[in-house]
Amino acid sequence: MSNAQHNHEEAHESPIRTPRQLITVVILAFLVPIITILLLVNFVASGNKSNAGSDAQTPEAIEARIKPVAGFELRDANAPRVFQTGEAVYKAVCATCHAAGVAGAPKFGDSGSWAKYVSTGFDAMLQVALHGKGAMPAKGGNPDLDDFEVARAVVYMANNSGASFKEPAEPAPAAPAATAEAPATAPAAPAAPGAPAP
């Protein structure tokens, strides 16, 4: 019986056995909650305050954040076309590959890499630019370019790389579509009366 009583007392014994452990637990019991509260206050107080002294909520900033990724420009379909220069087409489309020589493209201004293309002549180079070849897509990947603009870009790149091609002549503006309607045809003859229903 004394053995059972002894086991019962061991089960209820405190994990703190020395005064040093007691002091450590008491100090930690005060410090841990205080440090936790201080860290939470610091986290809340130092958060990102987009409204305090920043321009994040101005109408311009909001518009920039919500505008579509793929922007577009409305054009009047009836307006006369304004052709881009060869340099403008090069900078907008061709420079992506030809500035760095990507995928085997001849590097802009490097007469050595352009020599074999220049030797084929302007017409052959223009056909490659218009229809694509190898890794180069047709019209450099911009189907909105006019053939004349592509020709200007070919001349610009080739002439800056040792060729002496003549600038292509600008095409004549397209004739305006006939606005007058064709005269009305004679009225159709009236339909024959149908057979009476049985």
C-alpha atoms as one frame of an Amber mdcrd trajectory, in Angstrom:
protein
   0.000   0.000   0.000   2.792   2.398   0.724   4.214   1.581  -2.687   0.986
   2.715  -4.419   0.928   5.920  -2.370   4.531   6.677  -3.314   3.766   6.270
  -7.080   0.770   8.569  -6.696   2.944  11.367  -5.233   5.517  11.121  -8.051
   2.831  11.620 -10.667   1.848  15.006  -9.136   5.349  16.300  -8.662   6.127
  19.749 -10.215   8.501  19.967 -13.208  10.236  22.879 -11.424  12.606  21.278
  -8.985  15.063  24.056  -8.118  14.672  27.735  -7.203  16.702  28.680 -10.281
  14.167  26.969 -12.563  11.357  28.782 -10.740  12.967  32.206 -11.300  13.561
  31.405 -14.986   9.926  30.380 -15.517   8.588  33.484 -13.720  10.798  35.834
 -15.779   9.830  34.115 -19.038   6.152  34.244 -18.055   6.432  38.057 -17.981
   8.825  38.592 -20.896   7.285  36.340 -23.567   3.844  38.055 -23.607   5.421
  41.536 -23.446   7.805  40.794 -26.342   4.935  39.259 -28.341   2.784  42.364
 -27.819   5.669  44.678 -28.792   6.339  42.716 -31.988   2.656  42.799 -32.964
   2.440  46.561 -32.328   5.592  47.109 -34.394   4.207  44.971 -37.229   0.917
  46.877 -37.323   2.529  50.315 -36.940   5.196  49.823 -39.621   2.931  48.285
 -42.294   2.741  49.677 -45.836   0.748  52.892 -45.642  -0.115  53.608 -49.245
  -2.259  56.639 -48.415   0.178  58.430 -46.142   2.282  60.734 -48.311   2.273
  58.600 -51.463   0.741  58.999 -54.879  -0.622  55.444 -54.994  -4.251  56.568
 -54.829  -4.128  59.362 -57.395  -6.447  58.905 -60.369  -3.449  58.567 -62.710
  -1.866  55.811 -60.599  -5.144  53.928 -60.335  -5.696  54.197 -64.094  -2.185
  52.880 -64.766  -2.827  49.851 -62.532  -6.174  48.905 -64.035  -5.522  49.596
 -67.717  -5.490  46.533 -69.969  -2.181  44.878 -70.685  -2.728  44.815 -74.424
  -3.322  48.432 -75.292  -4.849  49.422 -78.584  -5.159  52.515 -80.671  -8.318
  53.391 -82.536  -7.708  54.487 -86.101 -10.006  55.963 -88.662 -10.282  53.382
 -91.425 -11.058  56.098 -93.963  -8.106  58.305 -93.033  -5.166  58.333 -95.436
  -2.394  56.001 -94.339   0.748  57.593 -92.949   3.707  55.344 -93.689   6.439
  54.854 -91.096  10.070  55.484 -91.948  12.500  52.598 -92.238  14.168  53.638
 -88.993  10.829  53.736 -87.142   9.904  50.255 -88.391  13.363  48.957 -87.460
  13.102  50.342 -83.921   9.526  49.113 -83.433   9.794  45.630 -84.965  13.173
  44.601 -86.351  15.461  45.702 -83.504  14.099  42.940 -81.292  16.222  40.397
 -83.156  18.599  42.370 -85.371  20.024  44.602 -82.617  21.475  41.609 -80.766
  21.691  39.051 -83.572  19.112  36.737 -82.004  18.453  33.339 -83.658  21.101
  33.875 -86.322  19.720  37.223 -87.502  22.398  39.463 -89.040  23.316  42.109
 -86.498  22.425  45.694 -87.389  25.457  47.626 -88.642  27.669  44.530 -89.035
  28.615  44.610 -92.718  30.267  41.181 -92.497  27.095  39.398 -91.415  24.962
  41.311 -93.956  27.303  40.786 -96.943  25.770  37.482 -98.084  22.256  38.951
 -97.909  23.196  42.201 -99.651  24.807  40.197-102.463  21.434  38.551-103.221
  19.959  41.953-103.996  17.172  44.118-102.662  14.306  42.121-104.173  15.437
  38.841-102.605  15.921  40.523 -99.228  12.482  42.128 -99.475  10.834  38.772
-100.246  12.464  37.229 -97.163  11.294  40.164 -95.043   7.752  40.023 -96.427
   7.240  36.258 -96.262   9.678  35.203 -93.528  12.397  32.578 -93.523  13.662
  30.281 -90.793  13.155  31.905 -87.392  12.124  35.227 -88.944   8.344  35.636
 -89.190   6.691  37.395 -92.112   6.937  41.183 -91.787   8.933  40.690 -88.602
   5.822  39.443 -86.844   3.762  42.602 -87.411   1.085  41.886 -90.035  -0.163
  45.495 -89.841   2.929  46.748 -91.667   2.484  47.739 -95.285   4.838  46.180
 -97.842   6.224  49.666 -98.485   7.106  50.087 -94.800   8.855  46.703 -94.784
  10.795  47.731 -97.906  11.869  50.945 -96.165  13.062  48.943 -93.154  15.048
  46.563 -95.382  16.742  49.512 -97.112  17.456  51.193 -93.764  19.055  48.092
 -92.231  20.983  47.100 -95.357  22.301  50.617 -96.015  23.507  50.883 -92.416
  25.331  47.604 -92.934  27.251  48.358 -96.113  24.666  48.304 -98.920  23.657
  51.232-101.098  20.050  50.452-101.964  17.792  53.220-103.228  14.880  54.241
-100.996  11.664  52.784-102.477   9.168  55.247-103.909   6.042  55.852-101.874
   2.987  54.211-103.430   0.271  56.426-104.849  -2.687  56.901-102.532  -5.576
  54.552-103.192  -8.425  55.961-105.257 -11.468  56.743-103.134 -14.275  54.245
-103.482 -17.194  55.243-105.639 -19.729  56.844-103.376 -22.547  57.099-105.872
 -24.849  54.144-105.882 -25.676  52.355-109.098 -29.034  53.381-110.536 -31.885
  51.318-109.301 -32.985  48.518-111.563 -36.491  48.261-112.923 -38.976  47.007
-110.385 -39.556  43.295-110.456 -42.749  41.945-111.948 -45.405  41.078-109.414
 -45.482  37.474-108.369 -48.020  35.223-109.995 -50.963  34.449-107.793 -50.671
  31.119-106.096 -53.085  28.283-106.575 -56.050  28.354-104.218 -55.810  26.108
-101.227 -57.862  22.886-101.491
